[in-house]
Amino acid sequence: PRFPGYDVILKERKQRSFVCPVCGERTEKSEEKGVDVALSTDLLMHGVQGSFDIAVVLSNDSDLIPAIRFISRRGKKVIHASFLPEEGEDVALSCWYSMDLRRYKELVHKAEAKKIKGE
């Protein structure tokens, strides 16, 4: 039997040095490589294996749409969750449901404040 649960998968961001074309200053920025491929692969693999009924995707990357549509046609539900849902409208439209996480930002701040106060 399957039990309710979730997996959080974090991917390491690589640091890359570059020169600003405007000011000429050298700076560092992080970039992600292969995250969309890894997420698509996980969605497809676990969807086909029946490892989940509902997947929550926190990404606005339209490269995920084919994988989302594939597993949706096989009866799996995909929820799009984003702090900037307007930037991922095409992803949201391919999902069963979409959540604007900005609605929960205040709740997170209140919970963090309580934790700091020791409540």
C-alpha positions as CSV (number, residue, x, y, z in Angstrom):
1,P,0.0,0.0,0.0
2,R,1.0,3.6,-0.7
3,F,1.0,6.1,2.1
4,P,0.5,9.9,1.8
5,G,3.8,11.7,1.6
6,Y,6.0,13.9,-0.5
7,D,9.5,14.2,-1.8
8,V,11.4,17.4,-2.0
9,I,14.2,17.2,-4.5
10,L,16.8,20.0,-4.5
11,K,19.2,20.6,-7.3
12,E,22.5,22.4,-6.7
13,R,23.0,25.6,-8.6
14,K,26.4,26.2,-10.2
15,Q,28.2,29.5,-9.6
16,R,29.4,31.3,-12.8
17,S,31.5,34.4,-13.0
18,F,30.7,37.0,-15.7
19,V,31.4,40.6,-16.6
20,C,28.4,43.0,-16.6
21,P,28.1,44.4,-20.1
22,V,26.8,47.8,-18.8
23,C,29.3,48.6,-16.0
24,G,32.1,46.2,-16.7
25,E,32.2,44.9,-13.1
26,R,32.9,41.2,-12.6
27,T,30.3,39.4,-10.6
28,E,29.0,35.9,-9.9
29,K,25.6,34.5,-10.6
30,S,24.1,31.0,-10.1
31,E,22.6,29.0,-12.8
32,E,20.7,25.8,-13.0
33,K,21.6,23.1,-15.5
34,G,19.5,20.1,-16.3
35,V,16.8,20.8,-13.8
36,D,14.0,20.8,-16.4
37,V,15.2,17.5,-17.8
38,A,15.5,16.0,-14.3
39,L,12.0,17.2,-13.3
40,S,10.5,15.9,-16.6
41,T,12.2,12.6,-16.2
42,D,10.9,12.2,-12.6
43,L,7.4,13.2,-13.6
44,L,7.3,10.7,-16.4
45,M,9.0,7.9,-14.4
46,H,6.9,8.2,-11.2
47,G,3.7,8.9,-13.2
48,V,4.1,5.7,-15.2
49,Q,5.1,3.7,-12.1
50,G,2.0,5.0,-10.3
51,S,4.1,6.4,-7.5
52,F,1.8,9.4,-7.1
53,D,-1.8,10.5,-7.7
54,I,-1.1,14.3,-7.6
55,A,2.2,16.0,-8.4
56,V,2.9,19.6,-7.4
57,V,5.3,21.4,-9.8
58,L,6.9,24.6,-8.6
59,S,8.2,25.8,-12.0
60,N,7.3,28.1,-14.8
61,D,9.5,26.3,-17.3
62,S,7.4,25.5,-20.4
63,D,9.8,22.7,-21.2
64,L,7.8,20.7,-18.7
65,I,4.5,20.9,-20.6
66,P,5.0,17.7,-22.7
67,A,5.7,15.6,-19.6
68,I,2.8,17.2,-17.7
69,R,0.4,16.5,-20.6
70,F,1.7,12.9,-21.0
71,I,1.0,12.0,-17.3
72,S,-2.2,13.9,-17.3
73,R,-3.6,11.8,-20.1
74,R,-2.8,8.8,-17.9
75,G,-5.0,10.0,-15.1
76,K,-2.5,11.8,-12.9
77,K,-3.2,15.3,-11.6
78,V,-0.6,18.0,-11.8
79,I,-0.8,21.2,-9.8
80,H,1.2,24.2,-10.9
81,A,2.4,26.3,-7.9
82,S,4.3,29.6,-8.4
83,F,5.1,32.9,-6.7
84,L,4.9,34.4,-10.2
85,P,2.1,32.5,-12.0
86,E,1.7,35.1,-14.7
87,E,5.2,34.1,-15.9
88,G,4.1,30.5,-16.2
89,E,0.6,30.8,-17.6
90,D,1.3,28.2,-20.3
91,V,2.4,25.7,-17.7
92,A,-0.6,26.5,-15.5
93,L,-3.0,26.0,-18.5
94,S,-1.5,22.5,-19.0
95,C,-2.1,21.5,-15.4
96,W,-5.2,20.3,-13.6
97,Y,-5.0,23.2,-11.1
98,S,-2.8,26.3,-10.5
99,M,-1.9,27.9,-7.1
100,D,-0.6,31.5,-6.6
101,L,1.8,31.0,-3.7
102,R,1.9,34.8,-3.0
103,R,-1.4,34.2,-1.1
104,Y,0.6,32.2,1.4
105,K,3.6,34.5,1.8
106,E,2.1,36.3,4.8
107,L,1.4,33.0,6.5
108,V,5.0,31.9,6.1
109,H,6.3,35.1,7.5
110,K,3.9,34.8,10.6
111,A,5.0,31.2,11.1
112,E,8.7,32.2,11.0
113,A,8.1,35.1,13.4
114,K,6.5,32.7,15.9
115,K,9.4,30.3,15.5
116,I,11.9,33.1,16.3
117,K,9.9,34.2,19.3
118,G,9.8,30.6,20.5
119,E,6.0,30.3,20.5
